[in-house]
Amino acid sequence: MSEAVLVTVAGHVATIALNRSQVHNAFDDALIADLTAALRDAERDPAVRVVVLTGVGASFSAGADLNWMRGMAKASEADNRADSLRLATLMRTLNFLSKPTIARVNGSAYGGGVGLVACCDIAIGVEGAKFSLSEVKLGLVPAVISPYVVAAIGVRQARRLFVSGEVFDAATAARIGLLHETVAADQLDEAVDRCVHFLGKGGPLAQDEAKRLALRIGGMTRESAERIDEENAALIARLRVSAEGQHGLGAFLDKRAPDWVR
């Protein structure tokens, strides 16, 4: 494992921190692989009862890394599909982890960062955090994270945010269900510790089954998620190599407005 992810275990809590603060904890291949591995390690560790996911520095996660995006813009549709499936595996691993998960949202989250928040059982964010699902501005869609975001905020809110790509604040994130709670930055650890305290009172097997129950009643199983991931990976791969996707990615990487901006 590289240094893209830091893991600390204290008592029965594993804290997994995205550790690319110089790029606002943006995703690249190493971070996706390391975070997936860290989650699986925490799941296998019988001493770990709760997993806390957070970011190092001022941001939770800015979504896709620029260099990673540059590489994907040049890649084939097949390579883009394989890349999207790796991200889908990460999200699915987090969403269906057998242990309670807390998103300690220490700062802003964009794109895939919003997906990580949506995949956690409990999400607590600082009041100054900003959020966005801005993929349409690049001629793309938030395909891989869409099942989890829609489950968190509902279809009606997702429709607005998917098509507008607008930035919204922590209060709005809490109102629509992406965050369960917002707190001042100096109260974040206290709020997370309070959740950990209550989670420590539940039976581990019962918590696993309770989580599966909620997901199943909500219409989401690991098997159905895998099928959807295959479809969504094909969708985003197709859009990335399309004329509009290529133009949007190129404009973004060149720091200019695409032709469709009005």
Phi, psi and omega in degrees: 000135179279189179268014179292339180225135176250132180239128174231139178241122178232115184063236182257016183244126172259123176256123180248119185244128172292127192237053174231056187298334181294340176236030177057037176057038178290152182284137162220183184302318183294316180296317180299314180295315183292321180291319176300315180295319181296320178295318179293323177297317179296323180294324182281342185279113183293341180282341183273125178252332184222141176244127176250126179250129182210183178237153174271137178092206188275345185242153171281298173194132181273008182087224187283136175290141183300315181294323177296316178297321180299318179293319180292328178296333181264351186278163178286167177298321179296317179294323177294323178296315179297321178297315180295325179294328177293318177294321178298321178297319177301308182298319180294320178299315180292314184298321184257015177305139186283354182245151179301140181236142178236126171272113175266089190275092187279354181187198187292151179225129180232150174052240180301334175297322175296322178300317178299317179300315183294333182280346182274151181292322181229136181229121179236126185232156177285151186297332183273001183292146175242154184222151176197145170245082195263014188302326182297337179292343178256005185078025182234184177223156179279059192297307187298320183272354189302319181299324185280323178292316179297321178297327183280318189246351179090159184296318186298313179292323180297320180302316179297309188286330177292319185273336182269327184065017186288157175273135177229158187266178184294325178297318177293319178302322178288320182297323183268355174104000177290319174253145172274333187204144171240141182219162172296152184304322182282000178248003185296312182296322178297318180295318178295316179300324179295318177296317179300319180302311181290324178295329180292347181270350182268154176288132183302316180294317180297321179295320177298313181292325179295320178294314178299321180299310181300316180295317181294316179296328177281359175091017183237121172237165179299322181292317179293324179296322178298318180295317179295321179301320179299316180294317183289327176295320177295321179297309184291327177297317179296319181290324180296326181264358178289165180299317181292318178297317178297318179294315181295316177296317179298317179297318180297314182292331178272359179059047176226161180282138175291165186296336184279353182294131179241000000 
